[in-house]
């Protein structure tokens, strides 16, 4: 088992090191790797092995019929934050897979939204040490009012990459 940074964490570190445009460059580059993330205009505010914060602006391309962030875009926000939290820790020879996505829409959202995913040290150790497994990644999604319009539970699994 190695605590050596994986390809994703090395790339993020390089992008975030670009003066003045590091955050923009990171969001742009990661949006190219996962095209749907780029299409929705997600912006990465914090990316570390313990915590990932992602924002979505309430703009026309992600709105629903009542001019709020669409339910599917809210799910994308939660999935992206939790997935990158796992991805920042996953050894390069493993493949992350979303296993369960449970979302309760509890109130109408207001304005932009932010998802914050966190992993505890023991969860990170589990990701680093197990050949395959799964982890529930805690995520909090808030809107401009500071309230939580949705509550989400994301379970991520990982398996060895197939060779060849």
Phi and psi in radians as a Rosetta constraint file:
Dihedral C 1 N 2 CA 2 C 2 CIRCULARHARMONIC -2.285 0.35
Dihedral N 2 CA 2 C 2 N 3 CIRCULARHARMONIC 2.471 0.35
Dihedral C 2 N 3 CA 3 C 3 CIRCULARHARMONIC -1.647 0.35
Dihedral N 3 CA 3 C 3 N 4 CIRCULARHARMONIC 0.194 0.35
Dihedral C 3 N 4 CA 4 C 4 CIRCULARHARMONIC -1.074 0.35
Dihedral N 4 CA 4 C 4 N 5 CIRCULARHARMONIC 2.347 0.35
Dihedral C 4 N 5 CA 5 C 5 CIRCULARHARMONIC -1.022 0.35
Dihedral N 5 CA 5 C 5 N 6 CIRCULARHARMONIC 2.485 0.35
Dihedral C 5 N 6 CA 6 C 6 CIRCULARHARMONIC -1.471 0.35
Dihedral N 6 CA 6 C 6 N 7 CIRCULARHARMONIC 3.092 0.35
Dihedral C 6 N 7 CA 7 C 7 CIRCULARHARMONIC -1.025 0.35
Dihedral N 7 CA 7 C 7 N 8 CIRCULARHARMONIC -0.737 0.35
Dihedral C 7 N 8 CA 8 C 8 CIRCULARHARMONIC -1.085 0.35
Dihedral N 8 CA 8 C 8 N 9 CIRCULARHARMONIC -0.845 0.35
Dihedral C 8 N 9 CA 9 C 9 CIRCULARHARMONIC -1.158 0.35
Dihedral N 9 CA 9 C 9 N 10 CIRCULARHARMONIC -0.588 0.35
Dihedral C 9 N 10 CA 10 C 10 CIRCULARHARMONIC -1.173 0.35
Dihedral N 10 CA 10 C 10 N 11 CIRCULARHARMONIC -0.736 0.35
Dihedral C 10 N 11 CA 11 C 11 CIRCULARHARMONIC -1.122 0.35
Dihedral N 11 CA 11 C 11 N 12 CIRCULARHARMONIC -0.792 0.35
Dihedral C 11 N 12 CA 12 C 12 CIRCULARHARMONIC -1.044 0.35
Dihedral N 12 CA 12 C 12 N 13 CIRCULARHARMONIC -0.759 0.35
Dihedral C 12 N 13 CA 13 C 13 CIRCULARHARMONIC -1.064 0.35
Dihedral N 13 CA 13 C 13 N 14 CIRCULARHARMONIC -0.714 0.35
Dihedral C 13 N 14 CA 14 C 14 CIRCULARHARMONIC -1.144 0.35
Dihedral N 14 CA 14 C 14 N 15 CIRCULARHARMONIC -0.791 0.35
Dihedral C 14 N 15 CA 15 C 15 CIRCULARHARMONIC -1.155 0.35
Dihedral N 15 CA 15 C 15 N 16 CIRCULARHARMONIC -0.707 0.35
Dihedral C 15 N 16 CA 16 C 16 CIRCULARHARMONIC -1.244 0.35
Dihedral N 16 CA 16 C 16 N 17 CIRCULARHARMONIC -0.276 0.35
Dihedral C 16 N 17 CA 17 C 17 CIRCULARHARMONIC -1.420 0.35
Dihedral N 17 CA 17 C 17 N 18 CIRCULARHARMONIC -0.081 0.35
Dihedral C 17 N 18 CA 18 C 18 CIRCULARHARMONIC -1.340 0.35
Dihedral N 18 CA 18 C 18 N 19 CIRCULARHARMONIC 2.059 0.35
Dihedral C 18 N 19 CA 19 C 19 CIRCULARHARMONIC -1.005 0.35
Dihedral N 19 CA 19 C 19 N 20 CIRCULARHARMONIC 2.459 0.35
Dihedral C 19 N 20 CA 20 C 20 CIRCULARHARMONIC 1.196 0.35
Dihedral N 20 CA 20 C 20 N 21 CIRCULARHARMONIC -0.633 0.35
Dihedral C 20 N 21 CA 21 C 21 CIRCULARHARMONIC -2.024 0.35
Dihedral N 21 CA 21 C 21 N 22 CIRCULARHARMONIC 0.248 0.35
Dihedral C 21 N 22 CA 22 C 22 CIRCULARHARMONIC -0.977 0.35
Dihedral N 22 CA 22 C 22 N 23 CIRCULARHARMONIC -0.813 0.35
Dihedral C 22 N 23 CA 23 C 23 CIRCULARHARMONIC -1.153 0.35
Dihedral N 23 CA 23 C 23 N 24 CIRCULARHARMONIC -0.753 0.35
Dihedral C 23 N 24 CA 24 C 24 CIRCULARHARMONIC -1.111 0.35
Dihedral N 24 CA 24 C 24 N 25 CIRCULARHARMONIC -0.790 0.35
Dihedral C 24 N 25 CA 25 C 25 CIRCULARHARMONIC -1.075 0.35
Dihedral N 25 CA 25 C 25 N 26 CIRCULARHARMONIC -0.698 0.35
Dihedral C 25 N 26 CA 26 C 26 CIRCULARHARMONIC -1.094 0.35
Dihedral N 26 CA 26 C 26 N 27 CIRCULARHARMONIC -0.845 0.35
Dihedral C 26 N 27 CA 27 C 27 CIRCULARHARMONIC -1.081 0.35
Dihedral N 27 CA 27 C 27 N 28 CIRCULARHARMONIC -0.746 0.35
Dihedral C 27 N 28 CA 28 C 28 CIRCULARHARMONIC -1.103 0.35
Dihedral N 28 CA 28 C 28 N 29 CIRCULARHARMONIC -0.854 0.35
Dihedral C 28 N 29 CA 29 C 29 CIRCULARHARMONIC -1.118 0.35
Dihedral N 29 CA 29 C 29 N 30 CIRCULARHARMONIC -0.768 0.35
Dihedral C 29 N 30 CA 30 C 30 CIRCULARHARMONIC -1.198 0.35
Dihedral N 30 CA 30 C 30 N 31 CIRCULARHARMONIC -0.531 0.35
Dihedral C 30 N 31 CA 31 C 31 CIRCULARHARMONIC -1.177 0.35
Dihedral N 31 CA 31 C 31 N 32 CIRCULARHARMONIC -0.421 0.35
Dihedral C 31 N 32 CA 32 C 32 CIRCULARHARMONIC -1.373 0.35
Dihedral N 32 CA 32 C 32 N 33 CIRCULARHARMONIC -0.587 0.35
Dihedral C 32 N 33 CA 33 C 33 CIRCULARHARMONIC -1.224 0.35
Dihedral N 33 CA 33 C 33 N 34 CIRCULARHARMONIC -0.736 0.35
Dihedral C 33 N 34 CA 34 C 34 CIRCULARHARMONIC -2.044 0.35
Dihedral N 34 CA 34 C 34 N 35 CIRCULARHARMONIC 1.609 0.35
Dihedral C 34 N 35 CA 35 C 35 CIRCULARHARMONIC -0.947 0.35
Dihedral N 35 CA 35 C 35 N 36 CIRCULARHARMONIC -0.654 0.35
Dihedral C 35 N 36 CA 36 C 36 CIRCULARHARMONIC -1.098 0.35
Dihedral N 36 CA 36 C 36 N 37 CIRCULARHARMONIC -0.626 0.35
Dihedral C 36 N 37 CA 37 C 37 CIRCULARHARMONIC -1.091 0.35
Dihedral N 37 CA 37 C 37 N 38 CIRCULARHARMONIC -0.749 0.35
Dihedral C 37 N 38 CA 38 C 38 CIRCULARHARMONIC -1.161 0.35
Dihedral N 38 CA 38 C 38 N 39 CIRCULARHARMONIC -0.721 0.35
Dihedral C 38 N 39 CA 39 C 39 CIRCULARHARMONIC -1.054 0.35
Dihedral N 39 CA 39 C 39 N 40 CIRCULARHARMONIC -0.708 0.35
Dihedral C 39 N 40 CA 40 C 40 CIRCULARHARMONIC -1.336 0.35
Dihedral N 40 CA 40 C 40 N 41 CIRCULARHARMONIC -0.239 0.35
Dihedral C 40 N 41 CA 41 C 41 CIRCULARHARMONIC 1.334 0.35
Dihedral N 41 CA 41 C 41 N 42 CIRCULARHARMONIC 0.528 0.35
Dihedral C 41 N 42 CA 42 C 42 CIRCULARHARMONIC -1.136 0.35
Dihedral N 42 CA 42 C 42 N 43 CIRCULARHARMONIC 2.501 0.35
Dihedral C 42 N 43 CA 43 C 43 CIRCULARHARMONIC -2.138 0.35
Dihedral N 43 CA 43 C 43 N 44 CIRCULARHARMONIC 2.241 0.35
Dihedral C 43 N 44 CA 44 C 44 CIRCULARHARMONIC -1.518 0.35
Dihedral N 44 CA 44 C 44 N 45 CIRCULARHARMONIC 2.102 0.35
Dihedral C 44 N 45 CA 45 C 45 CIRCULARHARMONIC -1.700 0.35
Dihedral N 45 CA 45 C 45 N 46 CIRCULARHARMONIC -0.616 0.35
Dihedral C 45 N 46 CA 46 C 46 CIRCULARHARMONIC -2.461 0.35
Dihedral N 46 CA 46 C 46 N 47 CIRCULARHARMONIC 2.297 0.35
Dihedral C 46 N 47 CA 47 C 47 CIRCULARHARMONIC -2.390 0.35
Dihedral N 47 CA 47 C 47 N 48 CIRCULARHARMONIC 2.002 0.35
Dihedral C 47 N 48 CA 48 C 48 CIRCULARHARMONIC -2.511 0.35
Dihedral N 48 CA 48 C 48 N 49 CIRCULARHARMONIC 3.092 0.35
Dihedral C 48 N 49 CA 49 C 49 CIRCULARHARMONIC -1.233 0.35
Dihedral N 49 CA 49 C 49 N 50 CIRCULARHARMONIC -0.410 0.35
Dihedral C 49 N 50 CA 50 C 50 CIRCULARHARMONIC -1.714 0.35
Dihedral N 50 CA 50 C 50 N 51 CIRCULARHARMONIC -0.425 0.35
Dihedral C 50 N 51 CA 51 C 51 CIRCULARHARMONIC -2.632 0.35
Dihedral N 51 CA 51 C 51 N 52 CIRCULARHARMONIC 2.382 0.35
Dihedral C 51 N 52 CA 52 C 52 CIRCULARHARMONIC -2.304 0.35
Dihedral N 52 CA 52 C 52 N 53 CIRCULARHARMONIC 2.283 0.35
Dihedral C 52 N 53 CA 53 C 53 CIRCULARHARMONIC -2.132 0.35
Dihedral N 53 CA 53 C 53 N 54 CIRCULARHARMONIC 2.198 0.35
Dihedral C 53 N 54 CA 54 C 54 CIRCULARHARMONIC -2.243 0.35
Dihedral N 54 CA 54 C 54 N 55 CIRCULARHARMONIC 2.447 0.35
Dihedral C 54 N 55 CA 55 C 55 CIRCULARHARMONIC -2.077 0.35
Dihedral N 55 CA 55 C 55 N 56 CIRCULARHARMONIC 2.549 0.35
Dihedral C 55 N 56 CA 56 C 56 CIRCULARHARMONIC -2.235 0.35
Dihedral N 56 CA 56 C 56 N 57 CIRCULARHARMONIC 2.259 0.35
Dihedral C 56 N 57 CA 57 C 57 CIRCULARHARMONIC -1.432 0.35
Dihedral N 57 CA 57 C 57 N 58 CIRCULARHARMONIC 2.499 0.35
Dihedral C 57 N 58 CA 58 C 58 CIRCULARHARMONIC -1.402 0.35
Dihedral N 58 CA 58 C 58 N 59 CIRCULARHARMONIC 1.432 0.35
Dihedral C 58 N 59 CA 59 C 59 CIRCULARHARMONIC -2.086 0.35
Dihedral N 59 CA 59 C 59 N 60 CIRCULARHARMONIC 2.834 0.35
Dihedral C 59 N 60 CA 60 C 60 CIRCULARHARMONIC -0.842 0.35
Dihedral N 60 CA 60 C 60 N 61 CIRCULARHARMONIC -0.753 0.35
Dihedral C 60 N 61 CA 61 C 61 CIRCULARHARMONIC -1.148 0.35
Dihedral N 61 CA 61 C 61 N 62 CIRCULARHARMONIC -0.239 0.35
Dihedral C 61 N 62 CA 62 C 62 CIRCULARHARMONIC -2.103 0.35
Dihedral N 62 CA 62 C 62 N 63 CIRCULARHARMONIC 0.216 0.35
Dihedral C 62 N 63 CA 63 C 63 CIRCULARHARMONIC -1.529 0.35
Dihedral N 63 CA 63 C 63 N 64 CIRCULARHARMONIC 2.733 0.35
Dihedral C 63 N 64 CA 64 C 64 CIRCULARHARMONIC -1.675 0.35
Dihedral N 64 CA 64 C 64 N 65 CIRCULARHARMONIC -2.958 0.35
Dihedral C 64 N 65 CA 65 C 65 CIRCULARHARMONIC -1.246 0.35
Dihedral N 65 CA 65 C 65 N 66 CIRCULARHARMONIC -0.222 0.35
Dihedral C 65 N 66 CA 66 C 66 CIRCULARHARMONIC -1.941 0.35
Dihedral N 66 CA 66 C 66 N 67 CIRCULARHARMONIC 0.353 0.35
Dihedral C 66 N 67 CA 67 C 67 CIRCULARHARMONIC 1.174 0.35
Dihedral N 67 CA 67 C 67 N 68 CIRCULARHARMONIC 0.416 0.35
Dihedral C 67 N 68 CA 68 C 68 CIRCULARHARMONIC -1.838 0.35
Dihedral N 68 CA 68 C 68 N 69 CIRCULARHARMONIC 3.040 0.35
Dihedral C 68 N 69 CA 69 C 69 CIRCULARHARMONIC -1.151 0.35
Dihedral N 69 CA 69 C 69 N 70 CIRCULARHARMONIC 2.249 0.35
Dihedral C 69 N 70 CA 70 C 70 CIRCULARHARMONIC -1.062 0.35
Dihedral N 70 CA 70 C 70 N 71 CIRCULARHARMONIC 2.576 0.35
Dihedral C 70 N 71 CA 71 C 71 CIRCULARHARMONIC -0.968 0.35
Dihedral N 71 CA 71 C 71 N 72 CIRCULARHARMONIC -0.720 0.35
Dihedral C 71 N 72 CA 72 C 72 CIRCULARHARMONIC -1.172 0.35
Dihedral N 72 CA 72 C 72 N 73 CIRCULARHARMONIC -0.602 0.35
Dihedral C 72 N 73 CA 73 C 73 CIRCULARHARMONIC -1.216 0.35
Dihedral N 73 CA 73 C 73 N 74 CIRCULARHARMONIC -0.609 0.35
Dihedral C 73 N 74 CA 74 C 74 CIRCULARHARMONIC -1.109 0.35
Dihedral N 74 CA 74 C 74 N 75 CIRCULARHARMONIC -0.746 0.35
Dihedral C 74 N 75 CA 75 C 75 CIRCULARHARMONIC -1.110 0.35
Dihedral N 75 CA 75 C 75 N 76 CIRCULARHARMONIC -0.720 0.35
Dihedral C 75 N 76 CA 76 C 76 CIRCULARHARMONIC -1.051 0.35
Dihedral N 76 CA 76 C 76 N 77 CIRCULARHARMONIC -0.731 0.35
Dihedral C 76 N 77 CA 77 C 77 CIRCULARHARMONIC -1.030 0.35
Dihedral N 77 CA 77 C 77 N 78 CIRCULARHARMONIC -0.855 0.35
Dihedral C 77 N 78 CA 78 C 78 CIRCULARHARMONIC -1.152 0.35
Dihedral N 78 CA 78 C 78 N 79 CIRCULARHARMONIC -0.745 0.35
Dihedral C 78 N 79 CA 79 C 79 CIRCULARHARMONIC -1.131 0.35
Dihedral N 79 CA 79 C 79 N 80 CIRCULARHARMONIC -0.696 0.35
Dihedral C 79 N 80 CA 80 C 80 CIRCULARHARMONIC -1.176 0.35
Dihedral N 80 CA 80 C 80 N 81 CIRCULARHARMONIC -0.815 0.35
Dihedral C 80 N 81 CA 81 C 81 CIRCULARHARMONIC -1.063 0.35
Dihedral N 81 CA 81 C 81 N 82 CIRCULARHARMONIC -0.810 0.35
Dihedral C 81 N 82 CA 82 C 82 CIRCULARHARMONIC -1.225 0.35
Dihedral N 82 CA 82 C 82 N 83 CIRCULARHARMONIC -0.692 0.35
Dihedral C 82 N 83 CA 83 C 83 CIRCULARHARMONIC -1.113 0.35
Dihedral N 83 CA 83 C 83 N 84 CIRCULARHARMONIC -0.708 0.35
Dihedral C 83 N 84 CA 84 C 84 CIRCULARHARMONIC -1.245 0.35
Dihedral N 84 CA 84 C 84 N 85 CIRCULARHARMONIC -0.527 0.35
Dihedral C 84 N 85 CA 85 C 85 CIRCULARHARMONIC -1.089 0.35
Dihedral N 85 CA 85 C 85 N 86 CIRCULARHARMONIC -0.782 0.35
Dihedral C 85 N 86 CA 86 C 86 CIRCULARHARMONIC -1.165 0.35
Dihedral N 86 CA 86 C 86 N 87 CIRCULARHARMONIC -0.815 0.35
Dihedral C 86 N 87 CA 87 C 87 CIRCULARHARMONIC -1.044 0.35
Dihedral N 87 CA 87 C 87 N 88 CIRCULARHARMONIC -0.547 0.35
Dihedral C 87 N 88 CA 88 C 88 CIRCULARHARMONIC -1.180 0.35
Dihedral N 88 CA 88 C 88 N 89 CIRCULARHARMONIC -0.324 0.35
Dihedral C 88 N 89 CA 89 C 89 CIRCULARHARMONIC -1.901 0.35
Dihedral N 89 CA 89 C 89 N 90 CIRCULARHARMONIC -0.348 0.35
Dihedral C 89 N 90 CA 90 C 90 CIRCULARHARMONIC -1.252 0.35
Dihedral N 90 CA 90 C 90 N 91 CIRCULARHARMONIC 2.226 0.35
Dihedral C 90 N 91 CA 91 C 91 CIRCULARHARMONIC -0.992 0.35
Dihedral N 91 CA 91 C 91 N 92 CIRCULARHARMONIC 2.631 0.35
Dihedral C 91 N 92 CA 92 C 92 CIRCULARHARMONIC -1.053 0.35
Dihedral N 92 CA 92 C 92 N 93 CIRCULARHARMONIC -0.368 0.35
Dihedral C 92 N 93 CA 93 C 93 CIRCULARHARMONIC -1.583 0.35
Dihedral N 93 CA 93 C 93 N 94 CIRCULARHARMONIC 0.204 0.35
Dihedral C 93 N 94 CA 94 C 94 CIRCULARHARMONIC -2.051 0.35
Dihedral N 94 CA 94 C 94 N 95 CIRCULARHARMONIC 2.690 0.35
Dihedral C 94 N 95 CA 95 C 95 CIRCULARHARMONIC -2.049 0.35
Dihedral N 95 CA 95 C 95 N 96 CIRCULARHARMONIC 2.149 0.35
Dihedral C 95 N 96 CA 96 C 96 CIRCULARHARMONIC -1.430 0.35
Dihedral N 96 CA 96 C 96 N 97 CIRCULARHARMONIC 2.492 0.35
Dihedral C 96 N 97 CA 97 C 97 CIRCULARHARMONIC -2.445 0.35
Dihedral N 97 CA 97 C 97 N 98 CIRCULARHARMONIC 2.299 0.35
Dihedral C 97 N 98 CA 98 C 98 CIRCULARHARMONIC -1.259 0.35
Dihedral N 98 CA 98 C 98 N 99 CIRCULARHARMONIC 2.269 0.35
Dihedral C 98 N 99 CA 99 C 99 CIRCULARHARMONIC -1.826 0.35
Dihedral N 99 CA 99 C 99 N 100 CIRCULARHARMONIC -0.790 0.35
Dihedral C 99 N 100 CA 100 C 100 CIRCULARHARMONIC -2.420 0.35
Dihedral N 100 CA 100 C 100 N 101 CIRCULARHARMONIC 2.340 0.35
Dihedral C 100 N 101 CA 101 C 101 CIRCULARHARMONIC -2.251 0.35
Dihedral N 101 CA 101 C 101 N 102 CIRCULARHARMONIC 1.910 0.35
Dihedral C 101 N 102 CA 102 C 102 CIRCULARHARMONIC -2.062 0.35
Dihedral N 102 CA 102 C 102 N 103 CIRCULARHARMONIC 2.156 0.35
Dihedral C 102 N 103 CA 103 C 103 CIRCULARHARMONIC -2.300 0.35
Dihedral N 103 CA 103 C 103 N 104 CIRCULARHARMONIC 2.256 0.35
Dihedral C 103 N 104 CA 104 C 104 CIRCULARHARMONIC -1.918 0.35
Dihedral N 104 CA 104 C 104 N 105 CIRCULARHARMONIC 2.147 0.35
Dihedral C 104 N 105 CA 105 C 105 CIRCULARHARMONIC -1.598 0.35
Dihedral N 105 CA 105 C 105 N 106 CIRCULARHARMONIC 1.911 0.35
Dihedral C 105 N 106 CA 106 C 106 CIRCULARHARMONIC -1.825 0.35
Dihedral N 106 CA 106 C 106 N 107 CIRCULARHARMONIC -0.307 0.35
Dihedral C 106 N 107 CA 107 C 107 CIRCULARHARMONIC -2.851 0.35
Dihedral N 107 CA 107 C 107 N 108 CIRCULARHARMONIC 2.842 0.35
Dihedral C 107 N 108 CA 108 C 108 CIRCULARHARMONIC -1.174 0.35
Dihedral N 108 CA 108 C 108 N 109 CIRCULARHARMONIC 2.395 0.35
Dihedral C 108 N 109 CA 109 C 109 CIRCULARHARMONIC -1.485 0.35
Dihedral N 109 CA 109 C 109 N 110 CIRCULARHARMONIC 2.755 0.35
Dihedral C 109 N 110 CA 110 C 110 CIRCULARHARMONIC -2.244 0.35
Dihedral N 110 CA 110 C 110 N 111 CIRCULARHARMONIC 2.015 0.35
Dihedral C 110 N 111 CA 111 C 111 CIRCULARHARMONIC 1.252 0.35
Dihedral N 111 CA 111 C 111 N 112 CIRCULARHARMONIC -2.651 0.35
Dihedral C 111 N 112 CA 112 C 112 CIRCULARHARMONIC -1.156 0.35
Dihedral N 112 CA 112 C 112 N 113 CIRCULARHARMONIC 2.794 0.35
Dihedral C 112 N 113 CA 113 C 113 CIRCULARHARMONIC -2.286 0.35
Dihedral N 113 CA 113 C 113 N 114 CIRCULARHARMONIC 2.638 0.35
Dihedral C 113 N 114 CA 114 C 114 CIRCULARHARMONIC -2.316 0.35
Dihedral N 114 CA 114 C 114 N 115 CIRCULARHARMONIC 2.357 0.35
Dihedral C 114 N 115 CA 115 C 115 CIRCULARHARMONIC -1.983 0.35
Dihedral N 115 CA 115 C 115 N 116 CIRCULARHARMONIC 2.348 0.35
Dihedral C 115 N 116 CA 116 C 116 CIRCULARHARMONIC -2.169 0.35
Dihedral N 116 CA 116 C 116 N 117 CIRCULARHARMONIC 2.024 0.35
Dihedral C 116 N 117 CA 117 C 117 CIRCULARHARMONIC -1.878 0.35
Dihedral N 117 CA 117 C 117 N 118 CIRCULARHARMONIC 2.503 0.35
Dihedral C 117 N 118 CA 118 C 118 CIRCULARHARMONIC -2.405 0.35
Dihedral N 118 CA 118 C 118 N 119 CIRCULARHARMONIC 2.543 0.35
Dihedral C 118 N 119 CA 119 C 119 CIRCULARHARMONIC -2.078 0.35
Dihedral N 119 CA 119 C 119 N 120 CIRCULARHARMONIC 2.424 0.35
Dihedral C 119 N 120 CA 120 C 120 CIRCULARHARMONIC -1.409 0.35
Dihedral N 120 CA 120 C 120 N 121 CIRCULARHARMONIC 2.728 0.35
Dihedral C 120 N 121 CA 121 C 121 CIRCULARHARMONIC -0.925 0.35
Dihedral N 121 CA 121 C 121 N 122 CIRCULARHARMONIC -0.697 0.35
Dihedral C 121 N 122 CA 122 C 122 CIRCULARHARMONIC -1.193 0.35
Dihedral N 122 CA 122 C 122 N 123 CIRCULARHARMONIC -0.515 0.35
Dihedral C 122 N 123 CA 123 C 123 CIRCULARHARMONIC -1.217 0.35
Dihedral N 123 CA 123 C 123 N 124 CIRCULARHARMONIC -0.720 0.35
Dihedral C 123 N 124 CA 124 C 124 CIRCULARHARMONIC -1.079 0.35
Dihedral N 124 CA 124 C 124 N 125 CIRCULARHARMONIC -0.745 0.35
Dihedral C 124 N 125 CA 125 C 125 CIRCULARHARMONIC -1.060 0.35
Dihedral N 125 CA 125 C 125 N 126 CIRCULARHARMONIC -0.702 0.35
Dihedral C 125 N 126 CA 126 C 126 CIRCULARHARMONIC -1.081 0.35
Dihedral N 126 CA 126 C 126 N 127 CIRCULARHARMONIC -0.787 0.35
Dihedral C 126 N 127 CA 127 C 127 CIRCULARHARMONIC -1.084 0.35
Dihedral N 127 CA 127 C 127 N 128 CIRCULARHARMONIC -0.725 0.35
Dihedral C 127 N 128 CA 128 C 128 CIRCULARHARMONIC -1.249 0.35
Dihedral N 128 CA 128 C 128 N 129 CIRCULARHARMONIC -0.536 0.35
Dihedral C 128 N 129 CA 129 C 129 CIRCULARHARMONIC -1.785 0.35
Dihedral N 129 CA 129 C 129 N 130 CIRCULARHARMONIC -0.371 0.35
Dihedral C 129 N 130 CA 130 C 130 CIRCULARHARMONIC -1.685 0.35
Dihedral N 130 CA 130 C 130 N 131 CIRCULARHARMONIC 2.373 0.35
Dihedral C 130 N 131 CA 131 C 131 CIRCULARHARMONIC -1.072 0.35
Dihedral N 131 CA 131 C 131 N 132 CIRCULARHARMONIC -0.720 0.35
Dihedral C 131 N 132 CA 132 C 132 CIRCULARHARMONIC -2.573 0.35
Dihedral N 132 CA 132 C 132 N 133 CIRCULARHARMONIC 2.698 0.35
Dihedral C 132 N 133 CA 133 C 133 CIRCULARHARMONIC 3.083 0.35
Dihedral N 133 CA 133 C 133 N 134 CIRCULARHARMONIC -2.891 0.35
Dihedral C 133 N 134 CA 134 C 134 CIRCULARHARMONIC -2.632 0.35
Dihedral N 134 CA 134 C 134 N 135 CIRCULARHARMONIC 2.739 0.35
Dihedral C 134 N 135 CA 135 C 135 CIRCULARHARMONIC -2.590 0.35
Dihedral N 135 CA 135 C 135 N 136 CIRCULARHARMONIC 2.420 0.35
Dihedral C 135 N 136 CA 136 C 136 CIRCULARHARMONIC -1.525 0.35
Dihedral N 136 CA 136 C 136 N 137 CIRCULARHARMONIC 2.116 0.35
Dihedral C 136 N 137 CA 137 C 137 CIRCULARHARMONIC -1.750 0.35
Dihedral N 137 CA 137 C 137 N 138 CIRCULARHARMONIC 1.987 0.35
Dihedral C 137 N 138 CA 138 C 138 CIRCULARHARMONIC -1.117 0.35
Dihedral N 138 CA 138 C 138 N 139 CIRCULARHARMONIC 2.379 0.35
Dihedral C 138 N 139 CA 139 C 139 CIRCULARHARMONIC -2.500 0.35
Dihedral N 139 CA 139 C 139 N 140 CIRCULARHARMONIC 2.397 0.35
Dihedral C 139 N 140 CA 140 C 140 CIRCULARHARMONIC -2.047 0.35
Dihedral N 140 CA 140 C 140 N 141 CIRCULARHARMONIC 2.255 0.35
Dihedral C 140 N 141 CA 141 C 141 CIRCULARHARMONIC -2.056 0.35
Dihedral N 141 CA 141 C 141 N 142 CIRCULARHARMONIC 2.110 0.35
Dihedral C 141 N 142 CA 142 C 142 CIRCULARHARMONIC -2.141 0.35
Dihedral N 142 CA 142 C 142 N 143 CIRCULARHARMONIC 2.772 0.35
Dihedral C 142 N 143 CA 143 C 143 CIRCULARHARMONIC -1.933 0.35
Dihedral N 143 CA 143 C 143 N 144 CIRCULARHARMONIC -2.994 0.35
Dihedral C 143 N 144 CA 144 C 144 CIRCULARHARMONIC -1.096 0.35
Dihedral N 144 CA 144 C 144 N 145 CIRCULARHARMONIC -0.396 0.35
Dihedral C 144 N 145 CA 145 C 145 CIRCULARHARMONIC -1.364 0.35
Dihedral N 145 CA 145 C 145 N 146 CIRCULARHARMONIC -0.185 0.35
Dihedral C 145 N 146 CA 146 C 146 CIRCULARHARMONIC 1.528 0.35
Dihedral N 146 CA 146 C 146 N 147 CIRCULARHARMONIC -0.043 0.35
Dihedral C 146 N 147 CA 147 C 147 CIRCULARHARMONIC -1.533 0.35
Dihedral N 147 CA 147 C 147 N 148 CIRCULARHARMONIC 2.952 0.35
Dihedral C 147 N 148 CA 148 C 148 CIRCULARHARMONIC -1.892 0.35
Dihedral N 148 CA 148 C 148 N 149 CIRCULARHARMONIC 1.697 0.35
Dihedral C 148 N 149 CA 149 C 149 CIRCULARHARMONIC -1.242 0.35
Dihedral N 149 CA 149 C 149 N 150 CIRCULARHARMONIC -0.369 0.35
Dihedral C 149 N 150 CA 150 C 150 CIRCULARHARMONIC -2.335 0.35
Dihedral N 150 CA 150 C 150 N 151 CIRCULARHARMONIC 2.684 0.35
Dihedral C 150 N 151 CA 151 C 151 CIRCULARHARMONIC -2.122 0.35
Dihedral N 151 CA 151 C 151 N 152 CIRCULARHARMONIC 2.295 0.35
Dihedral C 151 N 152 CA 152 C 152 CIRCULARHARMONIC -2.270 0.35
Dihedral N 152 CA 152 C 152 N 153 CIRCULARHARMONIC 2.594 0.35
Dihedral C 152 N 153 CA 153 C 153 CIRCULARHARMONIC -2.253 0.35
Dihedral N 153 CA 153 C 153 N 154 CIRCULARHARMONIC 2.144 0.35
Dihedral C 153 N 154 CA 154 C 154 CIRCULARHARMONIC -2.110 0.35
Dihedral N 154 CA 154 C 154 N 155 CIRCULARHARMONIC 2.151 0.35
Dihedral C 154 N 155 CA 155 C 155 CIRCULARHARMONIC -1.922 0.35
Dihedral N 155 CA 155 C 155 N 156 CIRCULARHARMONIC 2.119 0.35
Dihedral C 155 N 156 CA 156 C 156 CIRCULARHARMONIC -1.876 0.35
Dihedral N 156 CA 156 C 156 N 157 CIRCULARHARMONIC 2.439 0.35
Dihedral C 156 N 157 CA 157 C 157 CIRCULARHARMONIC -2.014 0.35
Dihedral N 157 CA 157 C 157 N 158 CIRCULARHARMONIC 2.870 0.35
Dihedral C 157 N 158 CA 158 C 158 CIRCULARHARMONIC -2.499 0.35
Dihedral N 158 CA 158 C 158 N 159 CIRCULARHARMONIC 2.593 0.35
Dihedral C 158 N 159 CA 159 C 159 CIRCULARHARMONIC -2.428 0.35
Dihedral N 159 CA 159 C 159 N 160 CIRCULARHARMONIC 2.797 0.35
Dihedral C 159 N 160 CA 160 C 160 CIRCULARHARMONIC -1.125 0.35
Dihedral N 160 CA 160 C 160 N 161 CIRCULARHARMONIC 2.490 0.35
Dihedral C 160 N 161 CA 161 C 161 CIRCULARHARMONIC -1.208 0.35
Dihedral N 161 CA 161 C 161 N 162 CIRCULARHARMONIC 2.526 0.35
Dihedral C 161 N 162 CA 162 C 162 CIRCULARHARMONIC -1.309 0.35
Dihedral N 162 CA 162 C 162 N 163 CIRCULARHARMONIC 2.419 0.35
Dihedral C 162 N 163 CA 163 C 163 CIRCULARHARMONIC -1.454 0.35
Dihedral N 163 CA 163 C 163 N 164 CIRCULARHARMONIC 2.568 0.35
